[in-house]
Each structure stands twice: as C-alpha cells, then as structure tokens.
Amino acid sequence: MQQSFTLPEFYVPYPARINPHLERTRRHSAEWAERMGMLDSRTPDGGLVWTAERLARMDYGLMCAYTHPDCDGDVLDVITDWYVWVFFFDDHFLEEFKYSRDIKGGQAYLDRLEKFMTMDGEVAPEVTNPAEAGLKDLWERTVPSMTSDWRRRFITSTHNLMVESIWELKNIELGRIANPIEYIQMRRRVGGAPWSANLVEYAVGAEVPDKVAFTRPLEVLRDTFSDAVHLRNDLFSYQREVEEEGENSNAVLVFERFLGNSTQEAAELTNDLLTSRLRQFENTALVEVPALAAQKGLLPQEQLAIAAYVKGLQDWQSGGHEWHARSSRYMNQEMDVDAPPNPLLAGPVGLGTSAARLEFRPGLRKAVREHTYTPERPVGHLPLPEMYLPYPVRTSPHIDAAREHAVAWHREMGFYEVVPGVEAGSIWDEARGRGNDLAHCAAMIHADSDFEELCLSTDWLSWGTYGDDYFPFVFGIARDKAKARVCAERLKQFMPLDGTAPEPTSPIERGLDDLWKRTAGPLTPGGRAEFRKAVDDMIDSWVWEVDNQAQNRIPDPIDYVEMRRRTFGSDMTMRLGRVKALDLVPQALYQTRTLHELFTAAMDYAMFTNDLFSYQKEVEFEGEVHNMVVVVENFLGTDRLTARDIVANLMNARMRQFEHILANDLADLYDEFDLDEKTRAAVTGQVEAMKEWMSGIMEWHVKCVRYQDAELRRMYGVEEVKKVFSFLPTGLGTSAARLSRAR
C-alpha cells in the first residue's frame, strides 16, 4: 500500500542502543503471551486477535530492548510483558468494542479490568479473559519491588489509558475529531506514555521522590516525554489507524481538519510540535530540575534517582523511534529488524547538544527563533476577529461601591507606594488602579455575590494583577530568577494551613496576608488546601515568566497554554466563585475527563480573549513574549493576522467543546458517580458560574480602556519617554517602570 505521506525528518538527539538480553526476552514474551491465552483469543467474527506470527512481526521484545537498553534480563522480561499486555489490550478492545461501537459493554469491560490492580488487603476477582490474566500476573510480579506511592501513580496512569478508551470510542461513534488542545490533553490519558514513564522508574531501579513527583519540573518531564512519544506514534500509525481502522484520534488528522492542511503539511506540523516538545524536555532537564533540587534540598541519592529517570526517558525516546521505524505494526519502509540502529547524523549527541547540530538538521532552524525575539515591534492595533460566546452578561448591583472599596484597599495595602529598591518608584498609582476597573470584572463573574463577597473577589483580582506586574518589573528587568523564587516562596508563607504567617514587609505581602485571613477562615481544611494550591500555582507561574524573560525565550506552544492558565489566575478566580462549595464536590470528580476538559476549555477561552485584546499593548509597548498570538507566530512562522485567526479558531473550538460536554457528558458523569442531589446542584452551579466567568471576562475586555488604542498611545506613546528609557529591558510589567519614570 502506498504511504499517505512522506515521513518527515525527525529530531533524535540521543543515540539508540539495544539491550543484550533481546533474544531471551523475545522467547520469554512469546511464551508468556501464549500462556496468558492471548494467542487463542477470538474476535467476534471468529478470527484471532493475535497469532504467534503477528506477535513475532510486531516484536515488542525489540521495542523494549531499544527503550530500556541497560536493565537486566529479568527486568526486561517484565517490562516487555507489560507492553505485550497493553498492545493486546488495545487490539482486543478494538475488536470487541470499537468496531461495534459498544460503549456500555466497553465500560463494563474496563471497570472489571481495573479491579486486578489491587492495593494491600484487596483481592482480585477470578480471571475471565487474557487481558485480565495478563494484568493480574504482571501486577503480582511488579509491585513487590515498588513503593505504595509508585503503585498509586501507576494505577492512575493505567486507569487513564484504559478508561479513556471510551472517549475515543464516543468520538468515533459521533464522527467527532478533537480540537488540538483537547487532543493533546486527552492523548496523554489514553495514549499510555505517562504509564510508560512510570515503568521507566521500575526499569532503572530508581523511583522519583514522591515529594517532588508532582512539581512542575517533574510534571513537564513526564508530559513532554508523553507528548513526544504520542506525536511520533501518530506519524507512524496514521495509515494503519486512520485509513485502515477508521480511528480519528491522531494528531495528523487533527491538524488536517483544524487548519485545513494537506496530509503532508499536517504531518510536518506534527513533527515540528514533536521537536518542540523534545526541546522543552531538554530545557526543563537542564534549567528547572537543578533549580528544583537546590530549592527542595534534595539528597544526593534523590538527585541520582531523578538523573536515572531522565536518562531512562531519553533512552525511551530514541529506542521508541528506532522500533517504530522497524516494526510491522506501522507505516514504514521494509527494514531488517535485526540490523544495528540507524546511525545518527554527524555531530555531538546528548542532552543540550542539539544547537550544535542545527546545521545538520534543517528542520530545527526554526527553533532558533525561540531565543531571538525582537521586543517592542511596531505592530499597531490588532483587528479583533469574530469570537463565539453564547452566554449573556449579568452585573452585581454592588459594583459602584466595590469600585470605591478597591481604591481604598489598594491604598491601604500600599499598592500606590514606592517599592524600596526600585528606581522607578511605585508599581501602580491611583489612576492605574481605577483604570484597571477590576471591580467591574468581579461584578460580572460573581454577579450574585453580596457586597462583602464582591469586595473579596475584587481584591483578589487586584492582588493578582498587581503581582503579575510586580514580578517582571522587580525581578524580570534584572533577570534575577533567584530573587524571584525567594519572593515566591516567602509569599506562600502568608497562606498557612495552620499556624501563623510572618509579618508582611511589602505591599504584595500585605495584600496576600489580608486576603488569606479573609478567605481561609471560613473554609474547612480540605477547602483551604485546595484554594491555597490554586494561588501557589499562580505565584509559581510568575517565576516561570521571569525564567523565560531571562532566556529571551518564546515558550513552547503546549507549555504556554498550560502555564497561561496559571499566569492568568484562571483556577484561582474560578474557585473564588465557588468558595462555599469547595468541600461539597468530591476531589476525584475534578480529575475526571469531563470536568477537567470542561474547566480547561473555559480557562483557554478566557485567556485567549486576553491575548487577543492585549496583543498591541504587550508586543509593541512592553516587548512581551507571553501571548498566544506571538507563540503561534513564532511556531508557525506566520504573520500576526493569520496567527490571530488561528487563536480565535482555538477559542471558538474550545467553546464548542464546552457546549459539547454539557450536552453529551455531564449527565453521564452524574450517573457514573451516583451523585446525590446536593452534589449535582453544586456541580451545576459551578458550570453556570463558568459561563458567567467567560462572558464577564469578555465584557470587561470590551469595555475596559486598558487595551484601547487611544489609551495605549496616551499611556505609552510619548516619544521622548520611549527614547530616554529605550535602554530598559522589556517584558511583562516593565510598562510600569516607564510610566513611573514618566511621572
């Protein structure tokens, strides 16, 4: 069969190596699959899911020998059996449920299968099929050597790759193709690479310390690894999955449909995103992981464990690529599977050496643009595109009183005062505080709040906006990442879960100290911890922006989207509207696909709204890189109007997805968790609040003078000021420096 497209030139920065125990593992895995019954399993039409010949051609022993080159023979046997199991599960589920579109039968199958991953004291049910037999056997052979923390993480990733198969099945039934953001998020759940990352810990004999397993650097390592694995698989498997099996969960297909590209163009774009994720992996390993080790005071053995994990992930990428190029499972040229790995192009290899190979890899040259951004480009007003918003706006009757309260609170906290050590003086003055009109925003996103609640919401929005200006102005101009981190960690001390906070010494500390006391008091311990995490994430995201500013680095598209939700304060401001209900909804509910996608779709709609309205302000007057239009311009190498339209299309796609979930998935979630009426009402109330959150943010951007061309020219357009202070570094928040000096 003719290939659907020519495979692009891949970025493979680490050399592929092969485990010497390959032949032993090939024999073992074939015998194990037969013993588990996988070679006797029948399809609904009477055929076999697998034959011995088909299993041999797919050669999972070769895959695991490439992806885990250094482990001993016993460990390689276990690892290979896990992959034989997961691919058998995928093909068995396809035959039994995907082809027939049997959603209910598929859900029952998955619910039972999950019971074979037991914790201490639990007993697995009797085995009824090869998938259950394989999982039971593997669980008993693997978990004794791993901690309970690892077991919980592995259960979660295995649960996701099994259960989220229903998402794929529903989309096939509806003929629905996901939007790009939804696809990347859901592919992590259903694609299995986070599960593979957990197995890397087992293979290298070193667990990631649980105290840092869920920090940003370790999550980014896992997510970039996962995205790269999945995107590579999508390129190799397009022909088999899309054209032969009728599946629609494939990045090449997603980009074809969303951007209207040819298959070849979509494949090249998928490969560009794959390369970007690998470069993000490198940046995180080289920059963020060492900083984390110092910040958390990790012991030498803990640092060595993380280093072994990073190396294991690197080996998996190169080995996985080599196997994809050889396995009969995917579209590729006929190759000798026993031939040595493909030689890399000339040049150094290993973490951090990619820049030295740019001349050898033309596809990487666009990556140079990440660090060569030209600030303060004269872009002019960005004409706004059509933005789909089906929800009306309501406004609190307390808005005028809240406006006056906000100005008084700013003054009381010291927002208008000179910041010690800052040459430019204050971050804000009263004119700026009034012009931001955050009480108007709060009055729309929390229209039913009483006066005290509205003031609290207004003050949180004010503090978040002040902090978002404060970090780049105080630390970004100096490129002082260390002091930014120290400030962030001290701020967190003003949100004690128990005990007392230190004495505040600056406006940003006084503001947070006051807000936490007013907010946390009425909350239960669980609700208090949940709200604090949302604020912690926002504070950490400000440090991330300073890091990018110090590197003059335009973020990777996926990293930008995920961090923009935090820099925008999305989670924090959403939670403000449901403070009273923080303990009414089980935490597990927020981890489901339904609510996770619902909340992130709303977040993305709102933050892209801000990026479109603020483009001229941030690009022309502040030299900003943290804007989705800029990110798309850089990634695609396109002009601002084309990038604008793509961002608007993403906004509209996320809104349509929001509506799709409400119409098709929310009721099923209620039934699946057997929620009582009180909990259902709490979730429904949060959904309604999300609608007003999106519409209120849009209306605030439309009405607020902050982004209007005339106001921008009034605030920034004095040529003498720009000439005098053109030597100042630029970035988010540096406009405050120029305004203060102008005064």
N, C-alpha and C positions, 0 to 999 in steps of 0.2 A: 504493500500500500504506500502511496506517495505521502511524504510527510506534509503536515499542514503548514509548516513554516520552517525556515532555516534556523536552527538553534543559534542564539546569539553567542558572542564571545563572553565567557564567564570570568568573573574575578575570583580566583582561587589563591589566596595569599599564603596558605600553609601547605607544605608538601604532603601528599597522601602516602601513608605507609601501611604495611599489611602485617597482621598478627601471624606468627609462625605456627600457631595451632589450628590453622584453617582446615586442613584435611580431616583432622579429628572431629572438629565441630560440624563439618558437613555430614559426616557419617552419623554423629550423635543426633543432630536435628532431624534428619530423615527418619531415624528410628523412633525418636520421640513423637513426631507428628503422627506416625503410623500407630504408635501405642495409645495416643490420645484419641484415635478414631478420626482424625482429620482427613485421611485419605480414603475413608469409606463413607463420608458424609454426602448424602444425596441432595440434589436440588429438587424443587417442586416438580420439574418435568422429568425426573428420573435419572438425570445425569449426575456427575460427581462435581462437587465444589472444587476439589483439587484431586489431581492424580500425582503419583510419585514422579512422573516425568515433568509435570508442570512445576512442582515444587523444586525439583533439581534445576530447572531452567531459571527460575526466579532467584535461586542461590542466595538465600538470606545468610548463610554462613559466610559467604564472601562479603556481603554488606557489613556484617558485624566485625569481621576480621579487618576491614578497612576503617570502620568507625571507632573501633576500640583496639588499636594496634598493640597496646602494652600490657593488657591484662593476661592472667594465666589461663590455662586451658579450662579449668573448672568454671571460672567466672565467665569466660567466653561462651561456654555451653549454655549457662543460664541466660545470659544476655540474648544469645541467638534464639533460644526457645521463646523468650518474650516477644521477639519480633515475628517469629513464625506464628505465634498466637495472635498478635494484633493484626497481622495481614490476613490470617484465616478468618478472624472475627469480621474484618471489613468485607471480605468476599462472601462470607456466609450471610451476613446481614443484607448485603446487596441482593443475593439470590432469594432469600426468604421474605424480605420486606420491602426493599426499594423498588424492585421490578414490579411488584404487585401493588405498591403504594399503600401497604397495610400499616397505617400509623399506630393503631391500637395494639395490634399484635407485636409490632416492633417495640413499643413502650413496655409491654409486659415482659418481653424477652430481656430487655435491658435491665429492668427492675430486679429480675431474678438473678441475672448475671452478677450484679453488683454485690449480692449477698455473699459471694465467695471471697471477698476481701474483708477478712474478719480482724477485729482487734482482740486484745486479751479477754478471755472469758466468753467470746462469741463462738458459735458453732455454725459451720457452713451447711447448707441443705444437701440433699443427695444429688449427685451429678445426673443430668439427663441428656446432654449433648456434648460434642467435642470442645466447643468453646468453654463450657463450664468446667469440663475435665482439665483442660489446659490451664485455666486461670487458677483453679484450686491447687494443682500441682506446683505451679510457679510460685504462688503465694507462700506455700509451705517451705519452698526451697530458698526463698529470697529474704523474707522479713526477719528471720532469726538473727541475721548479722547487722541489722539496721535499727536505729533508734525509733522510738514512738513518734518523734517529731517528723522524721523522714517518712514513716508509714502514713501519717496523716496527709502530708503533702502529696505522696504518691497516690493515695486513694482519691484525692481531689482531682488530680490530673487524669487518672484512669476513668473516674466518673465522667469527667467532661468529654473525653474523646468517645466514650460510649453513648452517653445520654444525648449529646448534641448531634448525634447522627439523625435524630428526629428533626432537627432544624433543616438539615439537608433534604430529608425526605419530604417535609412540608413544602419547601421551595420547589422541589421537582414536581410535586402534585399541583402546585399553583402556577407552574411555569414562571416563577419569580427569580430574578437574578439580583443578588445583593448589591448595594452601593459599595464603593471602595472601602470606606471606613468600617462599615458593618462587616464586610468580608474579612478584613484583616483581623478584627477583633474575634469574630466567630471562628475563623480558621485556626486560631490558637487553641480554641476549645476542642474543636472536632478533629483537627489535623494531627494531634498526638505529639508534636515536638516538645511541649513542656514535659510530657511524660518521658520522652527520650532524655531530656535534661536531667530528670530525676534519676534515670538509670545510669547516667554518666557518673553520678556520685557513687553508686554501687560499683561500677566498673573500675573507678580509680581508687576505691577504698578510702575515700575521704568525703565526709558529709559537710555541706555548707553549714556553718554555725547558725543555729536557729535564731539567735538574737539579731542576726543581720540578714536572714533569708528573705525578709520582706521589705528591706530598704530599697531605695531607688536604684543604686548601682547593681545590686544582685538581680532585681526585677528586670532591669534593662538588659543585662547579660542574657537572662533567660528569654526575654521577649525578642531581642534581636536575633539570637540563635534560632528561635522558633520561626520567626518570620522568614529568615533566610532559608531554612530547611523547607518550609512550605512553598515559598515562591519558586525555589529550584524544582521542587516536585511538580508544581503546576506547569512549568515549562516542559518538563519531560513527559508528563502524563496527559497533556491536553488531548492528544489524538485518541488515546485509549478511553479516557473518562468522558470527554465532551462528545466526540464524534462517534465512538463505538457504543458507549454505555448510556449516553443521554443524560449524564450528570451536568449540573450547572454551577457547581462550587469550584471555580477555577479562576485565578487572578487574570489570566489572559482573556478569558471570556468576559470577566467583569469590566476590564478596561476597554475591550472591544465595544461593549454595549454602552458604557457610560460616556466614553469620549468619542464614539463613532469612528474608531480607528480600524484599519485593516488588521487581520490576524498577525501579520508580521510586525506591524507597528506596535500592537499591544504586547507582543512577546518582547520586543526591545525595551518597552517601558517597564514591563515586569522585571526584566533583568537589571534595568537601572535602579529600580527600587531594591532589588536583592543586593546590589552593590552598595547602595546607601546604607542598608541595614548592617552589612558587614563592617563598613567603616564606622558606624555608630558603635558596634561591638568593640572595635579597636580603641576608639576614643574613650569609651567607658572603662575598659580594662586598664588603659594607660593613665587616665586622668582621675576618674572618680573612685575606682577601687582603692588605690593607695591612700587617697584622702579619707575614705571611709575607715580604713584600717587605723589611721592615725586618730581620727575623731573618736572612734569607739574603743581605742586602746586594745586592739585585738592581740592576742598572744601569738608568739611565733608559730605554734602548731596550727592555730586557726588561720593565720595568713597562708601557711603552706597548704592547708586544705583548700582554700579558695583558689590558690595558684594551680593546684592539681585539677580543680574543677574547670578553670578557664582553659587550661591546656586540653582537657578532655573534650570540651565544647569545640575547640579549634580542630582537633583531630576528627571529630564527627563531621564537621563541615566538609573538610577535604575528602574524607573517606566516603561520605554520603554522595558527594558529587561523582567520585570515581565509580561507585556502584551504579548510580543512575545511568551513567554513560555505557555500562556494560550489561545491565540486567535486561532480560527479555520482557520484563513487565512493562517497559516504557518505550516511547518512540526514540530510537537511536540507530546508529549505523551498526551493522553486524561487527562484533568485536570478539576477540579471543579472551574469554573471561579469566584465563589463567596467565595472560600476558602481564608483565610488570606494569605498575601505574604509569599513566601518561607523564612524560617529562614536562616540568614547568618551563615557561619561557625563561630566557637568561635573566639574571639579576638576582638580588638578595631576596630571601624569603623569611617569613616570620612576622610576629606581631610588630607593627609600627614601620615596616619597611615598604609599605605599599607606595609611598610617594616616590621612592627610588625607581619604581617600575612603571611610572606613568608613561614614559616614552615607549615602553614595550606594549602597553595596554591602552590603545586609543580610547576605548570606552570609558576610561577613568578620568580623562582630561576634564570632563565637566565637574568632577569632584573638587577641582582646584577653586571653582567659584565659591565654594563654601567659605573660604577664608580670604577672599579678595573683594569683599563687598565695598562699594563706594558709597559712603554716607552722604546724606543731605543732597540727594539728586533732585533737581527741579522737575517734579512730576506733574504739578498742577492738580486741580480738583479732579477726583476720580468720579466720573458719572456713575450714579448708582444703578444697578441692574434691577430687574424685577425679582422680588423676594416674596415667596408664597407664605402667607401667615393667616390661617383660618380662624384665629381666636380673637375675641374682642378685648378691649381695654376697659378696666374699671379703676377708679381712683378713690383713695380714702378721703373722707371729709375732714380729716385732721391734718391735711397737707400743709396749710399755711402755718399752723402752729409748729409743726415739725420742722419747717424751714428755719424759723427763728431759733428753735431749740438747737438745731445743728450748728448754727454760727456761734451760739453761746458755748456749746460743748467744745467746738474747735478751740475757742479762745481759752477755755478752762484747762484743756489738756496741753495747751502750748503749741498748737499747730501753726500759729502765726508768728511764733517767736524765732529768734536767731538760733540756729543749731550750732553749739560750740564746736570750734574747729573747722567749720565750713565757711570758706571765704565769701561765698555768695550770699550768706545770711540765712534767711528763712526758706523753708521748702514751699510753704504756702503763705498767702496773705488773705485778708478777708474777701477781696474781690474774687480771687480764685475759688475760695471756699463757696461763696454764693453762686458763682458761675457754674460750678460743677452740678449744683442743684440735685444732690443725691437724695434729698427728701422726696423729690418728685419720683425718682426711680423706686424708692422704698414704698411710696404710697400706691404705686401700681402693682408691684409684685407681691405686696401684702395688703391688699385693699381692705380686708376685713379685720385687720388688727385694731386694737384700741390705741389710745394716744400713747400710752407708755410703751406698748409693744412696737408701735411705729417709730418712736424715738430710738428704741434699741436697734431696730433694723437700720435706721438711717445712720446711726453712729457706727455700726459695724461696716456699712458701706463706706463711710467716711474714713474710718481707720484703715480699711483695706486699700483704698485708693491712695491715701497718704503713704502707707507703707510701700506701695508699688512705685511711688515717686521717690521715696526715701532711699531705697536700696541702690538703685542705679546712680542716683545723684551723689550719695555719700561714699559708696564703695565702687560703683561701676566706672566713674570718671578716673579713679586712681587704679582701676583694675586690681583691687585688693580683695581677692577671693577669701583669704584667711580671715580678715576682719569681718567680712560679710557672714561667714559661717559662725564666728564667735557671737556676733549680734543675734543671729537666728537662734542659736542655742540658748542665749540668755532670754530672749523673748518667750521661749517655751516655758521658762521658769515662772512666768506670770500666769500660767494656766495650771495650777496644781490640782491634781485629782484628789489629794488630801493634803493637809498641812497648810503652810502659808507661803506667800510669794515674797521675793526680796523687795526692797524699797526701790521704786522706779526713779530713774535719773534722767529721762529724756521724754519728749512728747510722745514718741511711738511706744515707749514702755508705759507711760501714764495712761495712754488710751487703752491699751490692751488690759492693763491691770483693772481699770474701771469697768470695762466691758465684761471681763470674765466674772467679776464679782456679781454683776447684774444678771448674767446669763446662767452661770453654772449652779448657783444656789438652789433654784427650784428643781433641778434635774436629778434623776436617780444616778447612781454610779455608772451604770451602763450608758445612759444617755449622755452623761458628762464626758466619758471617754470617747464616745462616737463623735461628739461635736468638736472636742479638742483635736482629734485626728484630722478633721477637715481643715482646721486652722493651721495645724502643724504642716500639712501638705502645702498650703498656700505660702507659708513662710519659707519652706524649703525651695519652692519654685522660684522665689525671688533670688535665692542664691544661684540656682541654675541659670537664670538670666544673666547674672553677673559673670558666671563662668563663660557663657557664650560671648559676652561682650569682651572679656579679657582675651579670648581667642579670635575675636572678629569673625565669628562662625555663624553662618546661617544654619539653623537646625535641620536635621533630617525630617522629612515630612511627617512620618509617623510619630517620632519623638515630639515634634512640635504640637501635633494635635493632642496628644496625651498630656503633655505638660501645660498646654494652654488652658485646659480645663482647670488646672490648679492656679495658674497665674491670674486667671480671670476671677478666681474665687467662686467658681460655679458651685462646688459641693457645699461650701460654707454658706453662701447666700440662699441656696435651696433649703438647707437644713434650718435656716432661720425661720422659714415659714412653717416648719413642722416641729419646732422645739417641743411643743406639748405632746407630740406623738412619737418622740424618738424611741420610747420603750414599748409602744403598742405593737409594732411590726417586728416579727422575728428577724434577726440579723441574717439568717440563712436565705430569707426571701430576697434580700438585696443582692445576693450572689447569683441568683438565677439569671439565665439569659434574658428572660422577659423584662425584668426590672433594670438590669444592667444596661441593656440596649435602649430601653425607654429613657432612662436618665441621661445616658451619654448622648443620645440623639438630641435631646433638648439642650444639653450643655453646648454641643457643637453648633447648633443653630444660633444660640445667643453669642457665642464667642466669635463666630464668623461674621455676625452682624457688626460687632465692634470693629473687627479688622477691616471691613469694607468702609465703614464710616470714618475710621481713623487713619486711613491709608496716607492721605496727604500730610496730615499732622505728623505722623510717625516717620514717614520716609523723607519728606522734604525738609521738615523743620527740626526733627530730633535724631535723624540718622539711624532709625530703629531697624532691627532685623527680625524682631518677633512679631511678624504679621503674616497671615496665611497667604495673602496675595504675593508678598515678597518670596515666601517659601516656594510657592508654585512657579513664580517667575524664574527663580534660580533652578529648581529641579527640572523643569521642562525646557528651560532656555527660551521662554516665550515673552511676549510683551505684556504690559500691565492690563490691557483691556481683555486679552484672551485669558490671562490669569484670573482677572475679576470674574469673568463669566464662569470659569470652572469652579471658583469658590462659591458663587451664587448657586450653581447647579448642585454642589455638595450640600449647601444649606437646604435647598428645596428637597433633595433626596432624603436627607435626614428627617425633615418634617414629614414627608410621605411615609417614611419608615415608622415614625412616631404614631401616625394615624393607623398604619397597618397593624402595629402591635395592639393598639387599643381595640381595633375591630376584630382581630383574629386570635390573640394570645392571652389577653388579660383574664378573661373568664376561665380559660383552661388552667391558668395558674391558680386561681382561687380554688378550683375543684381539686387540682393536684395536691395542694397543701391542706385541703379541707378546712379553709379558714372560717372562723365564726363571723357573725355579722359585724361585730365591733372592729375586728381587724380588717375586714373587707372595706368597711366605711373609712378606716384610717388610710388604707392604700388609695382608695378612690379619691379621698380628699387631697392626698399628695399629688395625684395625677392632675386634678383640677388646678392645684397650685402651680404645677409645672406649666400648664397652659398660660396662666397669668404671668408667670415668671418670664416666659418668652415674649409675650405680647407687650408686657411692661418695659422690658429692656429695649425692644424695638422702638416703642413710642418715645422713650427717653432719648434715644439717639436721634430720632427725627426732630424732637422739639428742643433739645439742648443746644446751646450756641457753641459748645466746646469744639465741634468738628466743622462748623460752617466756615466757608472760605473767607468771608469778610472778617470774622472773629480771629481766624488764624493770622491773617495779614495784620490785624490790629495788634495781636499779641507778639508775633514774631517778625513782622515784616519791616521793621526799622533797619534799613541797610547799614546805618552806622553801627548799630549794636552788633549785627552779624559780622561786620568787618573787624570790629575791635576784638570780639571774642571768638573769631573763627579758629583760633588755635586750640580751643577747648575740645577734649574728646567728646564724642557724641554717643547717644544711646538713650534708652528709655529713662525718662526722668531728668535728662540734662537740660530740658527746656526750662525747668525751674531755676537752674543756675543762671541762664541767660536773662530770665525775667527779673530775678533778684538783682543782678548786676545792672540791668537796665533801670531798675528803680533807684 
